[in-house]
Amino acid sequence: MSRFKIGVMSDCFNLGPEGGVVRAAELGAEGVQVWTTGGKMSPEEMSKDDRKKFRAFCAKAGVTISALCGDIGGYTDAKTNPERVRRSKTILDLAVDLGAEVVTTHIGEVPADPKHPTYQTMLAACREIALHGEDIGVTWAVETGPETGEVLAKFLDDVDSSGIGVNLDPANLVMCAGDNPAEAVRALGEYIVHTHAKDGHKVPGGYLEVPLGEGGVNWDEYLDALEEIGYEGFLTIEREVGADPGADIAKAITFLKGKI
């Protein structure tokens, strides 16, 4: 029996919501993550009937909606946060209707110093969203990226809500924070409710995303760390760059199946 389940960011195929689900199923993925920030899958565009139909479509295709992607920008500006908080709550509500238990997002870089004004601004916004998620049974999962796992873990402790968690992206940790993904797993522990399977390198002046297995992520060490903490969820492949993302996703599924 596999240690983890394999999922795909369905929009990476550029085939539309339904087309992405079908292609993911054809490649043997067990789940899909769906982008809902804008377009036809956004809360504003999906009627109650649309939500029922898409949920049924995924079920018929034999795939689980592992998470929604609710990326609407960071929460570092007190002036824009009220609207961003409102929209985030609508995406959490959409998750309930679609049968998804997780909504992933980026929140901006968390300052290492809890006394920093931006830290407190982010904390207030994230706590409000997390409490809404707690009330409706959906986890709002912060994606790893600019800060280390240790800094993010301390921030989530301060949010103090069962409605907040982590979408762990090992490539972001390597490319942006310069953190070891396995160490981040141990720092974040039970906060991890979803993961992205992505790879890359940190390069002078920026970063470079590459196909799975060709970057700086030590997959054996990382996956073993996930197993150590008891994670049994999805490794959701994200591949939005490259000449042929669909082909890279197919190779990534084969790569992961050889590891789990």
C-alpha positions as CSV (number, residue, x, y, z in Angstrom):
1,M,0.0,0.0,0.0
2,S,1.3,3.5,-0.9
3,R,2.3,5.8,1.9
4,F,0.6,8.8,0.2
5,K,-1.9,9.7,-2.4
6,I,-1.0,11.4,-5.7
7,G,-2.9,14.5,-6.9
8,V,-2.5,17.1,-9.6
9,M,-3.2,20.8,-9.9
10,S,-5.8,20.3,-12.6
11,D,-5.4,23.7,-14.1
12,C,-1.8,22.9,-15.1
13,F,-3.1,20.9,-18.1
14,N,-4.7,24.1,-19.5
15,L,-7.8,22.0,-20.5
16,G,-10.4,23.8,-18.4
17,P,-11.8,22.5,-15.1
18,E,-13.5,19.4,-16.4
19,G,-10.8,18.6,-18.9
20,G,-8.2,18.8,-16.2
21,V,-10.1,16.4,-14.0
22,V,-10.4,13.9,-16.9
23,R,-6.7,14.1,-17.8
24,A,-5.7,13.7,-14.2
25,A,-7.8,10.6,-13.9
26,E,-6.4,9.2,-17.1
27,L,-2.9,9.5,-15.7
28,G,-3.8,7.7,-12.6
29,A,-4.0,10.6,-10.1
30,E,-6.3,10.0,-7.2
31,G,-7.1,13.7,-6.6
32,V,-7.1,17.2,-8.1
33,Q,-6.6,20.6,-6.6
34,V,-8.8,23.2,-8.3
35,W,-7.9,26.9,-8.8
36,T,-10.9,29.0,-7.6
37,T,-9.5,32.5,-7.3
38,G,-11.1,33.7,-10.5
39,G,-12.9,32.5,-13.6
40,K,-15.7,29.9,-13.8
41,M,-14.7,28.1,-10.7
42,S,-14.7,31.2,-8.5
43,P,-17.3,31.5,-5.7
44,E,-18.8,34.5,-7.6
45,E,-19.3,32.5,-10.8
46,M,-20.4,29.1,-9.4
47,S,-24.1,28.8,-8.6
48,K,-25.3,26.2,-6.1
49,D,-26.3,24.0,-9.1
50,D,-22.8,24.4,-10.7
51,R,-21.2,23.3,-7.4
52,K,-23.3,20.2,-7.2
53,K,-22.6,19.3,-10.9
54,F,-18.8,19.7,-10.6
55,R,-18.7,17.7,-7.4
56,A,-20.6,14.9,-9.1
57,F,-18.4,15.2,-12.2
58,C,-15.2,14.6,-10.1
59,A,-16.9,11.7,-8.2
60,K,-17.8,10.1,-11.5
61,A,-14.3,10.5,-12.8
62,G,-13.0,8.7,-9.7
63,V,-11.0,11.6,-8.2
64,T,-11.2,13.4,-4.9
65,I,-11.0,17.2,-4.8
66,S,-8.0,17.3,-2.5
67,A,-8.0,21.1,-2.1
68,L,-9.1,24.4,-3.6
69,C,-6.5,27.0,-4.4
70,G,-7.7,30.3,-2.9
71,D,-4.7,32.5,-3.6
72,I,-5.8,36.1,-3.6
73,G,-2.6,37.8,-2.5
74,G,-1.0,38.4,0.9
75,Y,-2.4,39.8,4.1
76,T,0.3,42.3,4.9
77,D,-1.8,45.5,4.3
78,A,-4.4,46.5,6.9
79,K,-6.2,48.6,4.3
80,T,-6.8,45.8,1.8
81,N,-7.2,43.0,4.3
82,P,-11.0,43.4,5.0
83,E,-11.9,42.7,1.4
84,R,-9.3,39.9,1.1
85,V,-10.6,38.3,4.3
86,R,-14.2,38.5,3.0
87,R,-13.2,36.8,-0.3
88,S,-11.2,34.1,1.5
89,K,-14.3,33.2,3.5
90,T,-16.3,32.8,0.3
91,I,-13.7,30.4,-1.0
92,L,-13.9,28.4,2.2
93,D,-17.7,28.3,1.8
94,L,-17.2,27.1,-1.8
95,A,-15.0,24.3,-0.4
96,V,-17.9,23.0,1.7
97,D,-20.2,22.8,-1.3
98,L,-17.5,21.0,-3.4
99,G,-16.7,18.6,-0.6
100,A,-13.1,19.8,-0.2
101,E,-11.6,19.9,3.2
102,V,-8.7,22.2,2.4
103,V,-8.1,25.6,0.8
104,T,-4.5,26.6,0.1
105,T,-3.2,30.1,0.0
106,H,-0.1,32.3,0.2
107,I,-0.3,34.9,2.9
108,G,2.9,36.9,2.3
109,E,6.2,36.7,4.1
110,V,5.8,36.3,7.9
111,P,8.3,38.5,9.8
112,A,10.6,36.5,12.1
113,D,9.9,39.0,14.9
114,P,6.3,38.7,16.4
115,K,6.5,42.3,17.5
116,H,6.8,43.6,13.9
117,P,3.7,45.6,12.9
118,T,3.3,43.5,9.7
119,Y,3.3,40.3,11.8
120,Q,0.4,41.6,13.9
121,T,-1.5,42.7,10.8
122,M,-1.2,39.3,9.2
123,L,-2.1,37.6,12.5
124,A,-5.4,39.4,12.8
125,A,-6.5,38.6,9.3
126,C,-5.4,35.0,9.3
127,R,-7.1,34.4,12.7
128,E,-10.4,35.7,11.4
129,I,-10.2,33.5,8.3
130,A,-9.1,30.5,10.3
131,L,-11.9,30.8,12.8
132,H,-14.4,30.8,9.9
133,G,-12.8,27.7,8.6
134,E,-13.0,26.1,12.1
135,D,-16.7,26.9,12.2
136,I,-17.5,25.2,8.8
137,G,-15.0,22.4,8.9
138,V,-12.5,23.5,6.3
139,T,-8.7,24.0,6.9
140,W,-7.2,27.2,5.5
141,A,-3.7,25.9,4.6
142,V,-0.9,28.4,4.3
143,E,1.6,27.5,1.6
144,T,5.3,27.4,2.6
145,G,7.6,29.7,0.8
146,P,9.4,32.9,1.8
147,E,10.0,32.1,5.5
148,T,11.4,28.9,7.1
149,G,9.2,26.2,8.5
150,E,10.2,27.2,12.1
151,V,9.1,30.8,11.6
152,L,5.8,29.8,10.1
153,A,5.1,27.2,12.8
154,K,5.5,29.9,15.5
155,F,3.1,32.2,13.6
156,L,0.5,29.4,13.3
157,D,0.8,28.7,17.0
158,D,-0.1,32.4,17.6
159,V,-3.1,32.2,15.3
160,D,-4.3,29.5,17.7
161,S,-7.1,27.9,15.6
162,S,-7.8,24.4,14.4
163,G,-9.0,26.1,11.2
164,I,-5.5,26.9,10.0
165,G,-2.9,24.5,8.6
166,V,-0.1,24.2,6.1
167,N,0.2,23.3,2.4
168,L,3.8,22.2,2.3
169,D,5.6,23.0,-0.9
170,P,9.2,21.6,-0.7
171,A,10.4,23.4,-3.8
172,N,9.3,26.8,-2.4
173,L,11.4,26.1,0.7
174,V,14.4,25.2,-1.4
175,M,14.0,28.0,-4.0
176,C,12.9,30.9,-1.7
177,A,13.6,30.3,2.0
178,G,16.7,28.2,1.5
179,D,15.2,25.8,4.1
180,N,15.5,22.0,4.2
181,P,12.1,20.5,3.4
182,A,12.6,17.6,5.8
183,E,13.4,19.9,8.6
184,A,10.4,22.1,7.8
185,V,8.2,19.0,8.0
186,R,9.4,18.3,11.5
187,A,8.9,21.9,12.5
188,L,5.4,22.1,11.1
189,G,4.2,18.6,12.1
190,E,0.5,18.2,12.5
191,Y,-0.2,21.5,10.8
192,I,0.5,19.9,7.4
193,V,-2.8,19.0,5.8
194,H,-1.8,19.1,2.1
195,T,1.4,19.2,0.1
196,H,2.6,20.2,-3.4
197,A,5.0,18.1,-5.3
198,K,7.3,20.5,-7.1
199,D,11.0,20.8,-7.5
200,G,13.5,23.6,-8.2
201,H,16.8,25.3,-7.5
202,K,17.7,28.6,-5.8
203,V,19.8,30.5,-8.3
204,P,21.6,33.9,-8.1
205,G,18.9,36.6,-8.1
206,G,16.0,34.3,-8.0
207,Y,14.9,30.7,-8.5
208,L,14.3,28.1,-11.2
209,E,11.5,25.5,-11.1
210,V,12.4,22.2,-12.8
211,P,10.7,18.9,-13.4
212,L,10.2,16.6,-10.4
213,G,13.4,14.9,-9.4
214,E,15.7,17.3,-11.2
215,G,15.9,20.0,-8.5
216,G,17.2,20.6,-5.0
217,V,14.5,18.6,-3.1
218,N,15.9,15.4,-1.5
219,W,12.7,13.4,-2.1
220,D,13.7,10.3,-0.1
221,E,14.5,12.4,2.9
222,Y,11.5,14.6,2.5
223,L,9.0,11.8,2.0
224,D,10.4,9.8,5.0
225,A,10.0,12.9,7.1
226,L,6.3,13.1,6.1
227,E,5.8,9.5,7.0
228,E,7.5,10.1,10.4
229,I,5.0,12.7,11.4
230,G,2.1,10.5,10.3
231,Y,1.1,12.4,7.1
232,E,-1.1,10.3,4.9
233,G,-2.5,12.9,2.5
234,F,-1.9,14.1,-1.0
235,L,1.3,14.8,-2.9
236,T,-0.3,17.2,-5.4
237,I,1.8,17.8,-8.5
238,E,2.1,21.5,-9.5
239,R,3.8,22.2,-12.9
240,E,2.9,25.6,-14.4
241,V,6.0,26.3,-16.4
242,G,8.0,24.5,-19.0
243,A,7.4,23.7,-22.7
244,D,5.0,20.8,-22.0
245,P,3.6,20.8,-18.4
246,G,1.3,17.9,-19.2
247,A,4.2,15.7,-20.1
248,D,6.1,16.8,-17.0
249,I,3.1,15.9,-14.9
250,A,2.9,12.4,-16.4
251,K,6.6,11.9,-15.6
252,A,6.1,13.3,-12.1
253,I,3.4,10.7,-11.4
254,T,5.7,7.9,-12.5
255,F,8.5,9.4,-10.4
256,L,6.4,9.6,-7.2
257,K,4.9,6.2,-7.7
258,G,8.5,4.9,-7.6
259,K,9.0,6.7,-4.2
260,I,5.8,5.9,-2.3
